């Protein structure tokens, strides 16, 4: 928006599901937010009047341009910009002994980059006839039972979901900004998808989804031009998982779930290079996640300064 106009910008981000902003509900998926998150019709009307006063009467408030509700703190915080000016990047690198798709404790997230030029890879079979079901995330409000933050433990038991988990963090970590997965992947197919999901793991094992995203490999260079995949070739891809403001408590662990489907939220890739809406064939393929010094697959977070993992 700033590139399109030099007019002042305001950003308000709250912890709401679709249409929840009009209600007094404080449950979002499987988590509770504070009553201070409730706006309702009165709060929305006040915001609208404030905006009209600014744009039509030149009576603009001096409040900071960004107001965000921070999950985990359950309070509003104001910033001069987004991401916050005091934020920094934090990368956690993927590693395993090659069994992260079958052994839940094999895959790791580590702040230290991999030292070996090459190493084990993780493989899983993606069958579009048996896709990973949608459970959690930014889904339409007609399906409230799968909306918002949800416990992923049952989903993570599937052999087509590859799990990488950090050590317990020593102090609270405030994630404030974009979240991305930068992966080095290969496939047997002429096209395929890769998904990524950031998960907050509590000491009791409960694994709550935070943000997630998907990339169709034939659009790895952007959405303008479709380029099919060379089977077996390793590609570096970036999966945009959106943005979040959330404090992860000390003792919790961060987790990255990687797979190739999230259905029916996203359509299934037939893997054969044909258009998904036109094909009559859905073909299973073997997927490979590479992680080594040569292929540094990693989770890229934006965190506030002073909050160390």
C-alpha positions as CSV (number, residue, x, y, z in Angstrom):
1,X,0.0,0.0,0.0
2,X,2.8,2.4,0.8
3,X,4.3,1.8,-2.7
4,X,0.9,2.8,-4.2
5,X,0.3,5.9,-2.2
6,X,2.0,8.4,0.1
7,X,-1.1,8.8,2.2
8,X,-0.9,7.9,5.8
9,X,-1.5,4.2,6.5
10,X,-3.1,2.5,9.5
11,X,-3.0,-1.2,10.3
12,X,-5.1,-3.1,12.8
13,X,-4.7,-6.8,13.3
14,X,-6.9,-8.8,15.8
15,X,-7.2,-12.4,16.8
16,X,-10.4,-13.1,15.0
17,X,-11.8,-15.8,12.8
18,X,-14.0,-14.8,9.8
19,X,-16.9,-12.6,11.0
20,X,-15.8,-13.0,14.7
21,X,-15.0,-9.3,14.9
22,X,-18.8,-8.7,15.0
23,X,-19.3,-10.9,18.1
24,X,-18.2,-11.1,21.7
25,X,-16.6,-14.6,21.3
26,X,-13.2,-15.0,22.8
27,X,-12.4,-18.6,21.6
28,X,-10.3,-18.8,18.5
29,X,-9.9,-22.4,17.4
30,X,-8.6,-24.2,20.5
31,X,-7.2,-21.2,22.3
32,X,-8.8,-18.4,24.4
33,X,-8.0,-14.8,23.9
34,X,-8.8,-12.0,26.4
35,X,-12.0,-10.1,26.5
36,X,-10.0,-7.0,25.5
37,X,-9.9,-8.6,22.0
38,X,-13.6,-8.1,21.6
39,X,-14.6,-5.1,19.4
40,X,-18.2,-5.9,18.4
41,X,-20.4,-3.5,16.4
42,X,-19.7,-0.6,18.8
43,X,-16.0,-0.9,18.5
44,X,-16.1,-1.2,14.8
45,X,-18.4,1.8,14.5
46,X,-15.9,3.9,16.6
47,X,-13.1,2.9,14.3
48,X,-15.1,3.8,11.2
49,X,-16.0,7.2,12.7
50,X,-12.3,7.8,13.6
51,X,-11.3,7.0,10.0
52,X,-14.0,9.3,8.5
53,X,-13.0,12.1,10.8
54,X,-9.4,11.8,9.7
55,X,-10.1,11.5,6.0
56,X,-13.0,13.9,5.6
57,X,-12.5,16.4,8.5
58,X,-8.7,16.4,8.9
59,X,-9.1,15.3,12.6
60,X,-6.5,12.5,12.6
61,X,-5.4,10.9,15.9
62,X,-1.7,10.8,16.9
63,X,-1.7,7.1,17.7
64,X,1.0,4.8,16.2
65,X,0.1,3.5,12.8
66,X,0.2,-0.1,13.8
67,X,-1.9,-1.9,16.4
68,X,-1.6,-5.7,16.8
69,X,-3.1,-8.1,19.2
70,X,-0.2,-10.4,20.5
71,X,-1.3,-13.9,21.1
72,X,0.3,-15.5,24.2
73,X,0.4,-12.1,25.8
74,X,-3.3,-11.5,25.1
75,X,-2.9,-7.8,24.8
76,X,-2.7,-5.1,22.2
77,X,0.6,-3.6,21.3
78,X,1.4,-0.5,19.2
79,X,4.3,-0.2,16.8
80,X,5.6,2.5,14.5
81,X,5.9,0.0,11.6
82,X,5.3,-3.6,10.6
83,X,7.3,-5.7,11.0
84,X,8.3,-3.8,14.2
85,X,11.5,-1.7,13.8
86,X,13.2,-3.6,16.6
87,X,12.6,-7.0,15.0
88,X,15.3,-9.3,13.6
89,X,15.5,-12.5,11.6
90,X,16.0,-15.8,13.3
91,X,16.7,-19.0,11.3
92,X,16.4,-22.6,12.5
93,X,17.9,-25.2,10.3
94,X,16.4,-28.6,9.5
95,X,18.3,-31.8,10.2
96,X,17.6,-35.5,10.8
97,X,19.0,-39.0,10.4
98,X,16.6,-39.5,7.5
99,X,13.7,-40.8,9.5
100,X,11.7,-37.5,10.2
101,X,8.8,-38.9,8.3
102,X,8.5,-42.0,10.4
103,X,10.1,-41.2,13.8
104,X,8.6,-38.1,15.6
105,X,11.8,-37.3,17.4
106,X,14.2,-37.7,14.5
107,X,13.7,-34.3,12.8
108,X,15.3,-31.3,14.5
109,X,15.3,-27.5,14.2
110,X,18.6,-26.1,15.2
111,X,20.0,-22.5,15.2
112,X,23.4,-23.8,14.1
113,X,23.7,-24.3,10.3
114,X,24.5,-27.9,9.1
115,X,28.2,-28.6,8.9
116,X,28.3,-31.5,6.5
117,X,28.2,-30.7,2.8
118,X,25.8,-33.6,2.2
119,X,23.9,-35.7,4.6
120,X,20.7,-37.8,5.1
121,X,17.5,-36.7,3.3
122,X,13.9,-37.2,4.4
123,X,11.4,-38.8,2.0
124,X,7.7,-39.3,2.0
125,X,5.1,-40.6,-0.4
126,X,2.5,-38.0,-1.5
127,X,-0.7,-39.7,-2.7
128,X,-3.3,-37.1,-3.8
129,X,-6.0,-39.7,-3.4
130,X,-5.2,-39.7,0.3
131,X,-4.3,-36.1,1.1
132,X,-3.5,-34.6,4.4
133,X,-6.9,-33.3,5.7
134,X,-7.3,-29.6,6.5
135,X,-7.2,-29.1,10.3
136,X,-6.6,-25.6,11.5
137,X,-5.6,-22.4,9.8
138,X,-7.4,-19.5,8.0
139,X,-10.4,-21.4,6.7
140,X,-13.9,-20.1,5.8
141,X,-16.3,-19.8,8.7
142,X,-18.7,-22.4,7.3
143,X,-16.3,-25.0,8.8
144,X,-15.8,-23.8,12.4
145,X,-14.5,-27.3,13.6
146,X,-11.3,-26.9,11.6
147,X,-10.8,-23.1,11.9
148,X,-7.9,-21.4,13.7
149,X,-5.2,-22.8,16.0
150,X,-5.7,-26.6,16.4
151,X,-3.8,-29.5,18.0
152,X,-1.8,-31.2,15.2
153,X,-0.7,-34.4,17.0
154,X,-3.1,-36.7,15.1
155,X,-2.1,-35.1,11.8
156,X,1.6,-35.4,12.6
157,X,1.2,-39.2,13.0
158,X,0.8,-39.6,9.3
159,X,3.8,-40.8,7.3
160,X,3.3,-38.1,4.7
161,X,3.9,-35.4,7.3
162,X,7.5,-34.7,8.1
163,X,8.2,-33.2,11.5
164,X,11.1,-31.1,12.7
165,X,11.2,-29.9,16.3
166,X,13.5,-27.5,18.3
167,X,14.8,-27.9,21.8
168,X,12.7,-26.2,24.5
169,X,13.3,-22.5,24.3
170,X,15.1,-21.0,27.4
171,X,13.2,-17.8,27.5
172,X,10.0,-16.3,26.0
173,X,10.2,-15.7,22.3
174,X,8.1,-13.0,20.6
175,X,7.5,-13.8,17.0
176,X,6.4,-10.5,15.3
177,X,6.4,-10.5,11.5
178,X,6.6,-12.8,8.5
179,X,7.2,-16.6,8.8
180,X,8.7,-18.5,5.9
181,X,10.0,-22.0,5.2
182,X,13.0,-22.0,2.9
183,X,13.3,-25.6,1.7
184,X,15.4,-27.6,-0.8
185,X,13.2,-30.2,-2.3
186,X,12.9,-32.7,-5.2
187,X,10.1,-34.8,-6.5
188,X,9.4,-37.7,-8.9
189,X,6.6,-35.7,-10.5
190,X,6.4,-33.1,-13.3
191,X,4.7,-30.8,-10.8
192,X,3.7,-31.0,-7.1
193,X,3.0,-29.0,-4.0
194,X,4.8,-28.5,-0.7
195,X,3.2,-27.3,2.5
196,X,4.7,-25.9,5.7
197,X,3.1,-25.3,9.1
198,X,4.6,-23.6,12.2
199,X,3.5,-25.3,15.4
200,X,3.8,-24.3,19.1
201,X,4.6,-27.4,21.2
202,X,3.7,-27.2,24.9
203,X,5.6,-29.2,27.6
204,X,2.7,-31.7,27.7
205,X,3.0,-32.4,24.0
206,X,0.0,-30.4,22.8
207,X,1.0,-29.1,19.3
208,X,-1.0,-26.0,18.4
209,X,-0.8,-24.7,14.8
210,X,0.3,-21.1,14.4
211,X,0.5,-20.2,10.7
212,X,0.8,-22.3,7.5
213,X,1.4,-22.0,3.7
214,X,1.6,-23.9,0.5
215,X,3.6,-23.6,-2.8
216,X,2.9,-25.1,-6.1
217,X,6.3,-26.1,-7.5
218,X,5.5,-25.1,-11.1
219,X,5.0,-21.5,-9.8
220,X,8.2,-21.5,-7.7
221,X,9.3,-18.3,-9.6
222,X,6.0,-16.5,-9.0
223,X,2.4,-16.7,-10.1
224,X,2.8,-15.2,-13.6
225,X,4.4,-18.1,-15.4
226,X,4.0,-21.8,-15.0
227,X,7.1,-23.9,-15.4
228,X,7.0,-27.6,-15.0
229,X,9.5,-29.5,-12.8
230,X,12.4,-31.7,-13.8
231,X,12.0,-34.9,-11.8
232,X,14.8,-35.5,-9.4
233,X,16.2,-32.0,-9.6
234,X,16.7,-30.1,-6.3
235,X,14.9,-26.8,-6.1
236,X,15.2,-24.1,-3.4
237,X,11.7,-22.9,-2.6
238,X,10.2,-20.3,-0.2
239,X,6.8,-21.0,1.4
240,X,5.2,-17.9,2.7
241,X,3.3,-18.8,5.9
242,X,1.9,-15.4,6.5
243,X,2.6,-13.1,9.5
244,X,2.0,-13.5,13.2
245,X,2.4,-11.7,16.5
246,X,2.7,-14.4,19.2
247,X,4.7,-14.9,22.4
248,X,6.0,-18.5,22.7
249,X,6.6,-19.2,26.5
250,X,9.9,-20.6,27.8
251,X,9.9,-24.4,27.9
252,X,7.8,-24.7,24.7
253,X,9.3,-26.0,21.5
254,X,8.9,-24.8,17.9
255,X,8.0,-27.3,15.2
256,X,7.8,-27.2,11.4
257,X,5.5,-29.7,9.7
258,X,6.2,-30.3,6.0
259,X,3.9,-32.2,3.6
260,X,2.4,-31.8,0.2
261,X,-1.4,-31.4,0.7
262,X,-3.9,-29.5,2.8
263,X,-7.3,-30.6,1.5
264,X,-9.9,-29.3,0.9
265,X,-8.6,-25.9,1.8
266,X,-6.2,-26.2,-1.2
267,X,-6.9,-28.4,-4.3
268,X,-4.8,-31.5,-4.8
269,X,-1.9,-31.5,-7.2
270,X,-2.1,-34.5,-9.6
271,X,1.7,-34.5,-9.8
272,X,1.8,-35.3,-13.5
273,X,2.1,-31.7,-14.8
274,X,-1.6,-31.5,-16.0
275,X,-3.9,-28.7,-14.8
276,X,-5.5,-29.9,-11.5
277,X,-8.9,-28.7,-12.6
278,X,-8.8,-30.5,-15.9
279,X,-6.9,-33.8,-15.3
280,X,-8.5,-37.2,-14.8
281,X,-5.5,-38.7,-13.2
282,X,-4.0,-38.3,-9.7
283,X,-0.6,-39.9,-9.4
284,X,1.4,-40.7,-6.2
285,X,5.0,-39.5,-6.1
286,X,8.0,-39.7,-3.8
287,X,9.0,-36.4,-2.3
288,X,12.5,-35.5,-0.9
289,X,13.5,-32.8,1.6
290,X,17.2,-32.1,1.5
291,X,19.0,-30.5,4.5
292,X,22.8,-30.1,4.6
293,X,25.5,-27.5,4.2
294,X,24.9,-27.6,0.4
295,X,21.1,-27.5,0.9
296,X,20.4,-25.4,4.1
297,X,16.7,-25.9,4.5
298,X,15.4,-23.7,7.3
299,X,12.6,-22.0,9.1
300,X,12.9,-18.2,8.9
301,X,11.2,-16.3,11.7
302,X,10.9,-12.6,12.5
303,X,11.4,-12.0,16.3
304,X,11.7,-9.0,18.6
305,X,15.2,-8.1,19.8
306,X,16.0,-9.3,23.2
307,X,13.9,-12.4,22.9
308,X,16.3,-15.2,22.3
309,X,15.4,-18.8,21.4
